[in-house]
Amino acid sequence: MQKHRRAVVALGLAALFLGATCLPAVAADPPKPSVVDTWMVWVKDGHVAPFEAAMKVYVAWRKAAGEGRAWFAYTPVAGNDLTHYVFRAGPHFWKDFDATTEWERKSGEAIQWEKVAPHVARMEHYFHDIDAEHSLWTDSEEYRLFGVTTLRLRPGSSGTMLDALTRVKKVAAEKKWPIGWSFQWIVGGLDDVLVVNPYRNYAEMAGPDTPFSKILAEALGSEEAGKDLTKQLWSSFEAGHYTIYSSRPDLSTPR
């Protein structure tokens, strides 16, 4: 599982740095919204049930009050911290957040949040800027699980990483690797990036029957060449963290 996950993340990262230099000169497409509003909420011990009950009322109120955007909730099912919730809305344009801030002020959102706040231990807020051009993502309402990897680039290693990613991307594209990913820049906090892999169920997390390491070795001509490329890629990072999240429609904006 560890080798498979590292291969998936490598492919997600590979997509980040490539397409722009490989695409022919064509008219630019209209810009698309890319910024996701992300809140991480830690709940006080013993407050899970009242928090969830209050949160359901709160997100329903936001919709009824005319917010105009939907929130999607997630909880971790694997990782070293299972005590938090993630709420995401988007993607949006940066300018959209001005309207949201004004709506919250006029609607009295802060008063509504006071009903949830007594159950909250702490919160963190981030913007995740999706690099759609360099992601391999197909929207689907069937996704239920999300593998989220946070990675930190080792100082001075961008050149070797880019070289490795270029070669990994080439193999993945030619061999039609089926596992999708979303690459997201984190705005706020440490200088990290996210790679998100979607799954419909746990069975999909096993990956294809043929591991990417074998595909890479065949494409490069030898197992040693594949190992060298993998080492070049992963030596570019100094830290990584992986969590599996499950979708929580019951805590999301009602349909």
C-alpha positions in Angstrom: 0.0 0.0 0.0 2.8 2.4 0.8 4.5 1.8 -2.5 1.3 2.2 -4.4 0.4 5.5 -2.6 3.9 6.9 -3.3 3.4 6.1 -7.0 0.0 7.8 -7.0 1.4 10.9 -5.3 4.3 11.0 -7.7 1.9 11.1 -10.6 -0.2 13.8 -9.1 2.9 15.9 -8.5 4.3 15.1 -12.0 1.2 16.8 -13.5 1.9 20.0 -11.7 5.0 21.1 -13.5 4.6 19.7 -17.0 1.8 20.6 -19.4 2.7 24.3 -19.8 6.0 23.7 -21.6 4.6 20.9 -23.8 1.4 22.5 -25.1 1.3 24.1 -28.5 0.6 27.8 -28.8 -3.2 28.2 -28.8 -5.7 30.8 -27.7 -5.9 30.8 -24.0 -9.1 29.4 -22.5 -11.2 31.6 -20.2 -10.0 31.5 -16.6 -11.8 29.0 -14.4 -12.4 29.3 -10.6 -9.6 27.5 -8.7 -9.6 28.6 -5.1 -11.2 26.4 -2.4 -12.2 27.8 1.0 -11.0 25.2 3.6 -11.7 25.1 7.3 -10.3 22.5 9.7 -12.2 22.2 12.9 -11.1 20.3 16.1 -13.9 19.4 18.5 -13.7 19.3 22.2 -13.6 16.0 24.0 -17.0 14.6 24.5 -18.7 17.2 22.2 -18.9 15.2 19.0 -22.6 14.6 19.1 -23.7 18.1 20.0 -21.1 19.6 17.5 -22.5 17.5 14.6 -26.1 18.4 15.6 -25.3 22.1 15.7 -23.3 21.9 12.5 -26.1 20.4 10.6 -28.3 23.3 11.6 -25.6 25.8 10.8 -25.0 24.6 7.2 -28.7 24.4 6.6 -29.1 28.0 7.8 -26.4 29.2 5.4 -28.2 27.7 2.5 -31.6 29.0 3.6 -30.1 32.5 4.2 -29.0 32.6 0.5 -25.3 32.0 0.7 -25.2 30.8 -2.9 -22.3 28.3 -2.4 -22.1 24.7 -1.1 -20.0 23.3 1.7 -18.7 19.7 1.7 -17.7 18.0 4.9 -15.0 15.3 5.5 -13.7 13.3 8.5 -10.5 11.4 8.6 -10.6 7.6 8.8 -6.8 7.0 8.7 -4.0 9.1 9.9 -2.4 10.3 13.2 -5.2 12.8 14.0 -8.8 11.5 13.8 -10.3 14.3 15.9 -11.0 17.0 13.3 -13.4 17.8 10.5 -12.7 19.5 7.2 -15.2 21.8 5.5 -14.5 22.9 1.9 -16.4 25.2 -0.5 -15.4 25.9 -4.0 -13.6 26.3 -6.3 -14.2 30.0 -6.6 -12.4 33.0 -8.1 -10.5 35.1 -5.6 -12.9 38.0 -6.1 -15.8 35.8 -5.0 -14.5 36.0 -1.4 -15.3 39.7 -1.2 -18.9 38.9 -1.9 -18.9 36.1 0.7 -17.4 38.3 3.3 -20.0 40.9 2.7 -22.8 38.3 2.8 -21.6 37.0 6.1 -21.6 40.5 7.6 -25.1 41.3 6.4 -26.7 38.0 7.2 -25.6 37.8 10.8 -23.5 34.7 10.2 -21.5 35.3 13.4 -24.6 35.0 15.5 -25.4 31.6 14.0 -21.9 30.4 14.5 -22.1 31.1 18.2 -24.4 28.1 18.5 -21.6 25.9 17.2 -18.6 27.5 18.8 -19.0 26.1 22.3 -18.2 22.7 21.0 -15.1 23.7 19.1 -11.5 23.3 20.5 -9.7 25.2 17.7 -9.8 25.9 14.0 -7.5 26.5 11.1 -8.3 28.3 7.8 -6.6 27.8 4.4 -7.2 28.6 0.8 -6.3 25.7 -1.5 -5.5 26.9 -5.0 -6.2 24.0 -7.5 -3.8 23.8 -10.4 -6.4 22.3 -12.8 -4.1 22.4 -15.8 -1.7 20.0 -14.1 -4.2 17.8 -12.3 -5.9 14.7 -13.6 -9.3 15.0 -12.1 -12.8 14.0 -13.2 -15.7 15.3 -11.1 -17.9 12.5 -9.8 -20.6 12.4 -7.1 -19.6 8.8 -6.5 -16.3 9.6 -4.8 -16.5 8.7 -1.1 -12.9 8.5 0.0 -10.0 10.9 -0.5 -6.3 10.2 0.0 -4.7 13.5 0.9 -0.9 13.8 0.9 0.9 16.9 2.2 4.5 17.3 0.9 7.3 19.8 1.5 9.9 20.5 -1.1 13.5 20.2 0.1 15.3 23.6 -0.4 17.4 23.7 -3.6 15.9 20.5 -5.1 13.4 21.9 -7.5 15.6 21.3 -10.5 16.1 17.6 -9.9 12.5 17.2 -9.0 11.3 18.9 -12.2 13.5 16.6 -14.3 12.2 13.5 -12.5 8.6 14.7 -12.8 8.9 15.4 -16.5 10.0 11.8 -17.1 7.3 10.3 -14.8 4.6 12.3 -16.5 5.7 11.2 -19.9 5.4 7.5 -18.9 2.1 8.0 -17.1 0.5 9.7 -20.1 1.8 7.2 -22.6 0.7 4.2 -20.5 -2.7 5.8 -19.6 -2.3 5.4 -15.9 -5.9 5.3 -14.5 -5.6 6.9 -11.0 -6.6 10.6 -10.9 -5.2 13.4 -8.7 -5.7 17.0 -7.9 -2.6 19.2 -7.2 -3.3 22.1 -4.8 -1.2 25.0 -3.6 -1.8 25.8 0.1 -2.3 29.5 0.9 -1.6 30.0 4.6 0.6 28.2 7.0 3.7 26.4 5.9 4.9 26.2 2.4 3.4 22.9 1.5 1.4 21.4 -1.3 -1.5 18.9 -1.4 -2.1 15.9 -3.7 -5.6 14.5 -3.5 -6.6 11.1 -4.9 -10.3 10.3 -5.1 -11.8 6.8 -4.7 -15.3 5.5 -4.9 -14.7 2.8 -2.3 -11.8 1.1 -0.4 -11.4 -1.5 -3.2 -10.2 1.2 -5.6 -7.4 2.0 -3.2 -5.6 -1.2 -4.1 -4.8 0.3 -7.4 -4.3 -1.4 -10.8 -3.1 -5.0 -11.0 0.1 -3.8 -12.6 2.0 -1.4 -10.2 3.3 1.8 -11.6 6.9 0.7 -10.6 6.7 -2.1 -13.2 5.3 0.2 -15.8 8.0 2.7 -15.2 10.7 0.1 -15.4 9.4 -1.2 -18.7 9.1 2.2 -20.1 12.7 3.2 -19.1 14.2 -0.1 -20.1 15.2 -1.6 -16.8 14.2 -2.0 -13.1 17.3 -0.1 -12.0 16.4 2.9 -14.2 12.9 3.0 -12.7 14.4 2.9 -9.1 16.8 5.7 -10.0 14.0 7.9 -11.2 11.9 7.2 -8.2 14.8 8.0 -5.9 15.5 11.2 -7.8 11.9 12.3 -7.3 11.5 11.4 -3.6 14.8 12.7 -2.5 13.4 16.1 -3.5 11.0 16.1 -0.5 11.9 16.4 3.1 8.6 15.6 4.7 5.2 14.1 3.9 2.0 13.3 5.6 -0.9 11.2 4.5 -4.5 11.1 5.6 -7.6 9.3 4.2 -10.8 11.3 4.5 -14.4 10.1 4.1 -17.1 12.3 2.7 -19.8 13.4 5.2 -22.9 14.4 3.2 -24.9 14.6 6.5 -22.7 17.6 7.6 -22.6 19.2 4.1 -24.9 21.8 2.7 -28.3 20.2 2.1 -29.2 19.6 -1.5 
